[in-house]
Amino acid sequence: MKTQILGASALALTTALSSAAWADPVAPDPAALDAASVEGVIVTGTRQTGVRAVDSPAPVQVIAEDALARTGQLDLRLALSNLVPSFTAQAFGGDAANLTLSARLRGLSANHTLVLINGKRRHGTANLAVLSGAYQGSAGADLNFIPTASIARIEVLTDGAAAQYGTDAIAGVINIILKDADHGGSASATGGAYYKNDGETYSLSANAGFAPAPGAYVNLTLENRFHDFSFSGNPDARVISTAAVTANPTWPSALPGYPYVNQIAGDARYQLTSGTVSAGWKASDALEVYAFGTYGVKKATAYENYRLPNRLPAVYPKGFSPLLGTLEKDGALTGGIKGEVLGGWRYDLSSTYGRDDHEVRVRNSANIQLYTDTGATPTQFHAGDFIFSQWTNNLDLSREFEVGWASPLTLALGLEQRNETYEIKAGDYASRYKSGSQSYPGFALTDAGEHDRDSWAAYADVAVSPVENLKLDFAVRHEKFSDFGSADIAKLTGRYDFTPAFAVRGTVSTGFRAPTLAELYYSATNVSPTTAFVQLAPGSAGAKLLGVDGLDPEKSTNLSLGIVTEPLPRLSVTLDAYQIEVEDRIVGSGALYGKISGTVVNAAITNAIAANGNVLDPSVGTTGINLFSNGLDTRTRGIEALASTWTDLGELGKIDWTLGVNVNQTKVTRIAAPPSGLGGSVLYDKAAIAFLEHASPRYKANLSAVYTQDRWTVNLVNTLYGKAWAYTNVNGTYFKDEIKSHLITDLELSYRVTDGLKLALGANNLFDVYPEELNAAGTAASIAAGNPGVAKYPSFSPFGINGGYYYARVTYDF
């Protein structure tokens, strides 16, 4: 309660100051306005040149590099979550998902947001999130590999844009613009930890620009980052019960870390080294050659559930905690030429190749069936690899035509060709022998395979102003996939400025998303000490036995209507209402049980597992499957508002204020009849539906104040998260877990010691707020079923499960 009162007081203070700022107009500095106009020019959501964010027909939020730094977040996902009200970052994931956390716009899937680097499509991760939850099915671009020190700005388009940019751009587009300065740079060092003294974090980064020749630039960024394990869980119920201690009186003194022998409820450890390069040479007014790329290597490790000493006493007399590790190599390279030809046609010809490669290893583990059969087992395993690559080629043309209207007509034409490949490599023999390595069985031969697809697209875009103050933008796109046929989609955007201080804008668009190759072909076995669930590929023999035969593309319709206004001097406000309907949405199923506590409850499920060639641990009593299908439609409705102003305090400095609010709700509008082969089970149980409809905060509001005075800067951000809830499914019984509304306060103080040297101290979640604990009845039921009961907080908490985080940063600009 104390933290909530303190947080509420901080919000009230910020609001009061903000109200005072709006009530006392002061004429803005013209030089500052000029700078803002230049910095506000956008390249996202429009094919025209020179368009500012404030004048855009579509809602675009521009995030500057200084704003990213002030969040104190080293992970780009978390920094954006602090700044963009409709952007929510995954704070915790289960199993392999904890090694590649995701994020999403407007409450939709991460797969519905397109990420661009300098306007070019970014490849997705190969690490598909398969476990149930709000981020199930995520295989979007991993923003963790983009160092924040390399970013000049980020443009976030919160509007459907599939007709402009292609599949995936249903919820919006995140366009990351890399630095291209040919001189100067910066170096920065950051260190921090959670209040409970775990999750230690450090980062070293450097950025520098060079001019190797007249008209040329090279801009380089390097970053090395480390984040250690954290833990926010309960003791393992299996080792503290009276019966367990009575039967094993030496456990309290013999088991390492007792009673917290199970460390699964916390952050993974990772070491990430990444870099970017951006280069260009303007050969003439008609020709510019450019290239940019990123590359990173991440070693990540996550704890898996502790295995009791009676699991394999000959090898692990004190039990063992398997460790799931990945060695991930992620890189992308773009090269291109652009300029003007043939009397004013602007052209941009580019090619982009990206690849994400995960090598999966399991340490401190064993294959118990291999030991039983042969008397020996390795303790380390190569569980396999999953690899995703994407090669995209683009030709973009645009030109203005004088047609006698209020402004020239802009015509843009383009072609895109893309090839994608997804591959699973089988694990080593010991990792996949029978039931496989404990905690993470190696990919079986039936899981392994390489799959690819090609797609071609053509688009046309016309931007016009038929009369003064009216802007219209119409885009059409034809896209053809080698495995799904073709689709035709369109977008119409308009804006009318009634006065210089008031405008109305709106969009009608359709969209199309082909299933990711990972959704189509990922297959593996997910286990815990008491359960084993097989992730069936939708087109596999086991899925076909149940009546599921592959996936179909999603179709979407996006409507938005908003206003842009300046109701008071130096107060800018935008308000946009939106509706996004997705037909045949690709969603992961709930838990489809074959056995519960050793009893067969659905023979169809166990038959499907057998047909898929999976061998499960015979000591595990609860088994089942999960799979992706197009079994439902959804509708997301919401309102997003942004307001900004500033207060001139004279000699005392200046305060910049920003308020962002997003309120939305997703509803499942249709659930298809379950396939007859499921034997009475349903694909989407109440837990799966709740994750879609209620696991995201009902609303999110960011109120920030940036105070600057001479060499001091104080950044105060209050983020209010609305209520969210979901169900825990314990062997077919559901328990509701709820997170109430919470206010999270972030504070940073920085001082510029010299013109080049800046020091900063800060705290994220200043008042150490935690979400509500899991439903006690659900935890008790899970423990009664033989589970560890270690999870303490809901995994879908939008502000995490680790409490407050403090940090210090030193930056030197040169």
C-alpha angles and dihedrals in degrees: 000000000000093000091049091052092048091048092048089051091053091051092047091051092049091048092050092051090046092053090051090052093053093047096057111055118204123184111256122239108261092216090054090050091052091051091048091051092054094045091047095062108118136199098190124093094012138069092206123098127236096023114151122215091242090056097043119123088216126055109263124170117201118210115197124212092247091056091052092051094049092059090071089222118133093190110078091215092060093043091055091047089059092052109033115061095204094048117091123185126210107244100187136015136189125242114333091356088071087067094056112032119192142204139205145200127236094356095294128118122292084241089066094064121079117213119206130187110208087341095308124117115263120218121242130240122270090218103093115199103231106163117097117269144093092300099043112144095023114154101150129135114302104236091190090083093062110084111222089222089067095056124099094182142327124229114204115196108196098194138085108275107163091123090058102038107016137238118001097033094106101115094029148285132276110202114190113201113203124216116265103179114143095209142031127024144174144249124210139184123193132182132177149138142197117275089253088061100249132100090057110194136190136171136187118191138168134186128188138170128211138186104213092175139000110293093011134106138184121192119189133188129185127184135180117190135178130189122180133211120284129193130205104160147104129267114274104270092210093067101040102049116114091241092052095048092045092052093042108031093169095060097089091057101030105045113084112246094005125213090015093057091136113068099175096115100080149056122309120242117245142173113201127186114182141160143183135205128195121183140166145167125203101210093177141333087279100045135049124169117205141174136176135172147168133214132179143168120206127187109194133177130188130185118243125203116298116251116219122244090254091061096081108346094170090065103021110027090172095044124250143250110216116218121216112208136180132194103205126190115188125178143157135182130191127188129177152140129233139173141106131303140164100028103318107337109141113212135190119186114182145161125203128189122186133175135182117194124186121189107194121208134175119208134185090026141108143210101237096190090050089052092048092050100041107017093241140074136177117243094211126053139185099223094188140265137270120201133185125187132178130189116190128183122191138185115188124183129181139168140170121236126195106229100162095261129122091281136003118284113247116213119190126185129180150171129207131188121186136181122192130188129189122187136181117195119204120248124248117283096261093049092056102033106129106310092003135214116344116264096007118031115208118258108273125228087255089056094050124091146112122247133179143178139192128213135187127196139181125189141183127196128187121190116187143164105206091179135012113288095012120108124184129181122186123184132179129185135189115199128181126192125197091226103033109033122233140316135197118208135172143192132201119190126180140177132184123191107208090181134355086265102045134048137163122214136178145168138208116189144155127216144195131201123187115208113264113250088243091058089050101046112017111122130167144131118258117200143181129180091278106022141053121192126182119216102217119206107237092240097043126118091252093052092048090052087059093048099260113123113179130300135288127214120268121243123205142187120203125195126178137169126182150153134232114202146160101206092172133024110285093001113118120189133179124185122184130179117198144181125196120188119190120193122202090007115196107237134164115247126242121253109302105199124213096172132014117195091341097310120114108238098169120021091189090066095047089047090052091052090051092046089054090056097244122151113202130202105271091214091063112092102191119061137163147129143262126199142165122248143158093247103136149029125229137198123202120194126181152143125232125193132184126186131176136178140144141225123221109212095178112220089000092066137243138291123210114202128199129178122186125179131180123183118178145148133198121211129190103231100179136021116191120227109269117254112269091235092068090083096229098320121121125227094223117042124186091272093057091048093048091053089057097043108032114014093088118073111269087228140002127198127186118195114180135178123191113194118193126183123164103304097349128094125181119188117193120180126179116190119190115200120197127223121293132178143176141169132260111216112212108184092319098321117109128218123187118232116194134191114198126213112292136185116219118196124201122189132184130178119192134180127195104221093185133356088275105030123074129176124198137186122188151154132215113207087015095189095048097243120184129191121249115281122256119276105285092217091053092049090049091050091049091051091048088055089058099262124138095244090212097139109098104171133037112270090221093065105136092212097043135243101268104080124215126007127198128195147169127211136190120194131185120195120199 
